[in-house]
């Protein structure tokens, strides 16, 4: 642990060490540093680093649940609501992870996550977020409800003038991913459109973005994050906050699957995309988190 002795002298060693260890190992390093030096490792790192590299390193040193909790808190309590963060985390985490996040949020901030979310959002968007926070999706596939759910969604949207958002929210927010995939196939046969196409046409704003994320995560969480990473590095400038959040939170979960889906969807490697859109120690660290080049 070279950097424990002399922080600031070798950023390359800091980067390689932190990206080659699991989060639990990083917590052990942090504890050992406190024991040896009587100081907070993260605070010392922040004092020596800067910019996006500092943000990435601090994220790497944060336990996963606490990282989600802090991201949600900042999204709610910052200047305006960052709906993108709420959508990304609450649509992609498992039921157990949502329960753990809710408990950790209360412990960390002495506040109720659902109350904070409802106090900062409104309308159908808020209702679906609250349903997701309940973490009580049905289990398995209800064979007898597949066609009925597809018909209900068709009637709520494409079939009639106007949209019954409540039906979209109820079905997409409460059915299991396995069940929803069967419903999507039945919906395609009935409506002639993929579910995502209908949501794009029938809804708008935050609700549309949240419904789309729920549908995409029901189909494939890695593919959802591959798309999220793609758009974080597309257009005018890089969305570093999203790039860091996804790379850190998924690095020990499904990064290999994300890389495979990225190549399948965009005919280039995630590795090459990061190389083209970032620079310096920040880029090196992201590439190490990404893993080997699959170009």
N, C-alpha and C positions, 0 to 999 in steps of 0.2 A: 504494500500500500504506500507507494512513493509519495502520493499527494498528501497523506496524513501528516508526514513530517514537514513538507514544504509546499503548502498550497500556493498556487500562483506561479510556480516555477515550471510546470509541465502540464499544460492543458491537454496535450495528447494522451498522457498517462491517465489523467482524470477521465477523459472520454472513453478510452479503451477499457478501463477497469469497470466503470459504471455500466457500460452497455454489454459487458460480457458476464455480468452477474444478474441473478434473479432479483426481484424486488425484495424478497425476504432476506437475501444475502446483503442487499444494500442497507436494510434496516439493522442488520448485525454490524455492518461497518460503521453506521451512524452511532450505534450504541458504544462500540469500541472506541471511537474517536472521543466521545463524551467522557468515557472513563479515563482515557490516556491524557486528554488535554483540558478537561473541564469546560469545554466549549461546544457550541452547536455546530456540527459540520455543515449543515445547510446554510446557516448564517454566514459562516466563513467562506463558503463557496460563492454565495451571493456578493460578498465583499470583493471577491477577486475576479468574477466573471461579469458579463454584461450581455445585453441584447437577447436575441432568440436562443443563443447557446445557454445563457443563464436560465431562461424560462424552461428549456428542455431539461437541463440538469436538475432543477428544482422539482419538475414533474417526475423525473425518474426516481428521486429520493422520497417521494410521497407514497405511502401505502395505497393500493388500488381503490379501496372503498373510500378512503379519505380524499383521494384525488377526485372521484366522482362527486362526493359530497361538496367539496370546495368549489368545483366547477359549477354545480347547480346553485350554490349560494351566491357565487359571483354573477351568475346569469340572472338571478332574481333581484339581488340587492344592488347591482351596479347601476350605472346611468342608463335607465331604460332596461327592458327585458330582452335578454338574448335568447329568442325563441329557438334558434338553431341548436343551442346546447341542450335545452330542455327536450327537444324533439329527438336529438341523437341519442342521449343517454336513456331516456325513459322508453323509447321504442325498441331498443336493442338489448337491454339487459334482461337476464332471466328473472323469473318470479322471486327466487331466493335472493338474488342480487338486489332487487328492488326493496325487499324487506330489510336486507342488511343496510342498504343506503338510508332508508327511512329511520332505522334505529340509530345509525351513526350520525345522521344529521341532527337528531334530537340531542344526542350526547355531546356533539361538538359545539352546537350553537344554542342549546337550550330552547329549541323552537321546533314546531311541527312543520315538516316539509309540505304536507298537503295544504295546510293553512297558508303557508308562504306562497305556494303556487297559485292557490285560488285568489289570494289577495293581489296578485300581480298579473293575472290573465283574466280572460272573460269569454262568455259565449260558448259555442260548441267546442272551440279549441280547449277551453278550460275543462269542459265536461270530459272530453276524451283523456286529457292528462290525468284527471282524478281517477278515472277508470283504470288507467295503466298503473297508477300508484297503489291501487288496491291489490295488485299482484295476485289476482284470483281468476285467471283464465281457466276455462273448462279444460279438463284433461282428455287426451285422446281424440278420436273421431266419432262424432254422432252420425252414423250412417243415414239414419232416417231424416236428418235435418239438412243434408248437403244441398239437395235440389231446392228445398224450401228457402234456405238462406240465399241461394243464388237468385231465386225468383224475387225474394224480398228486396234484395239489392237492385235488381233490374227495375222493379216497380218504383223503388225510391229514387231512381235516377233517370236512366235512359228512356224508360217507357213513357213517362209522363212529363209534362211541362212543369218545371220547378223541381227542386230537390228536397227530399226528406232526409236531412243530415242525421237525424236521430237514429235512423235505421243503420246507416253506415257506421256510426259510432258504436251502437250496441253490438253489432255482429263483429266488426273488425276489432273492437276492444275487448271482447269477452271470449271469443273462440280460440282454440289452440292453433298453433302454427300448422300442425298436420291437418287439422280440419279445414283451415282456411285455404290451404293449397288445393284441396279437393273442391272447395267452393269456387275458387278462381277458375279451375278447369271447367266446371259446370257453367259458370257465368260466361265464359268465353263462347261456349256452344250456344248459349241462350241469347246473348246480346250481340255476338260478333265482334266484341271488343275485349281487350285485356282490361282487368280491373283498374290498372294504372291509368289507362286512357280515359275511362269513364270518370275517375276521380279528378283528373286534370280538367275535364269539361264541366263537371257538375259542382265542383267546390272551388274555393279560392282562399288566398291568404294563409295564415298559420294553420288552419284546419286542413287545408289541402296538403300542405307540406307534412303535417303529422300523419295524416291518413296514408300518404304515399310511403312514408318511412315505415309505418306499421306493416303495410303490404309487402314492401321490399324485404323487411326483416323476416316476415313469415316465409317468404320464398327462400331467402339465403342471407344470413347475417354477414358472412364474409363478402358476398357480392355487394351488399349495401355499403360496407365500409370501403370496398374498392372504388365504388362510385363516389363516395364522399371524399376520398383522397384525390381522385382525379379532378374533381371540381375545386378542391382546395389549391390545386396547382394550375388551374386553367384561367383564362381571362386576364384581366389587368392586375398583375401582381399576385403574390402567393398569400393565401390565408394561413399564416403561420400558426395561429392559435388552434385552428381545426387540425392542421397537419400534425402538430405536436400532440394534441389530445388523442387523436386516433392512433398514431404510431406508438405512443407510450401505453395507452390503455389496452391495445390489442397485441402488443409485442410478445406476450407470454400466453396469449389465448388462441388466436387463429391467424397469425401473420402469414404462415405458409399458404393457407387457403386464400387469404386476401391477395397475396402475390399472384397466385394461379388465376384467380378471377380477374385481377387487373389486366393480366396479359390476354386472357380470353376476351374481355370486353373492349380493350383499347389497343390491341395488337402491338404493345410495347411493354417492357418490364417496368415495374414500380421503381426498381433500382435506377433505371435510366431517366425516369421522370424526376426523381429526387435530384439526381446529378444535374439535370438541366434547369431546375428551378430554385436551388439553394446554393449556398457557398460556405467556404471556410470550415471551422470546427463544427458548426451547426450541421452542415451537410455531411461531414464525416460521421458524426454521431447518429444521424438519421439513417445513413447507409448501413452502419453496424447494427442498428435495431432492425432494419429491413432484412438483414441476412445476406447470403450469397447472391451474386448477380445471376439472374435467370434469363439474361438477354439471349 
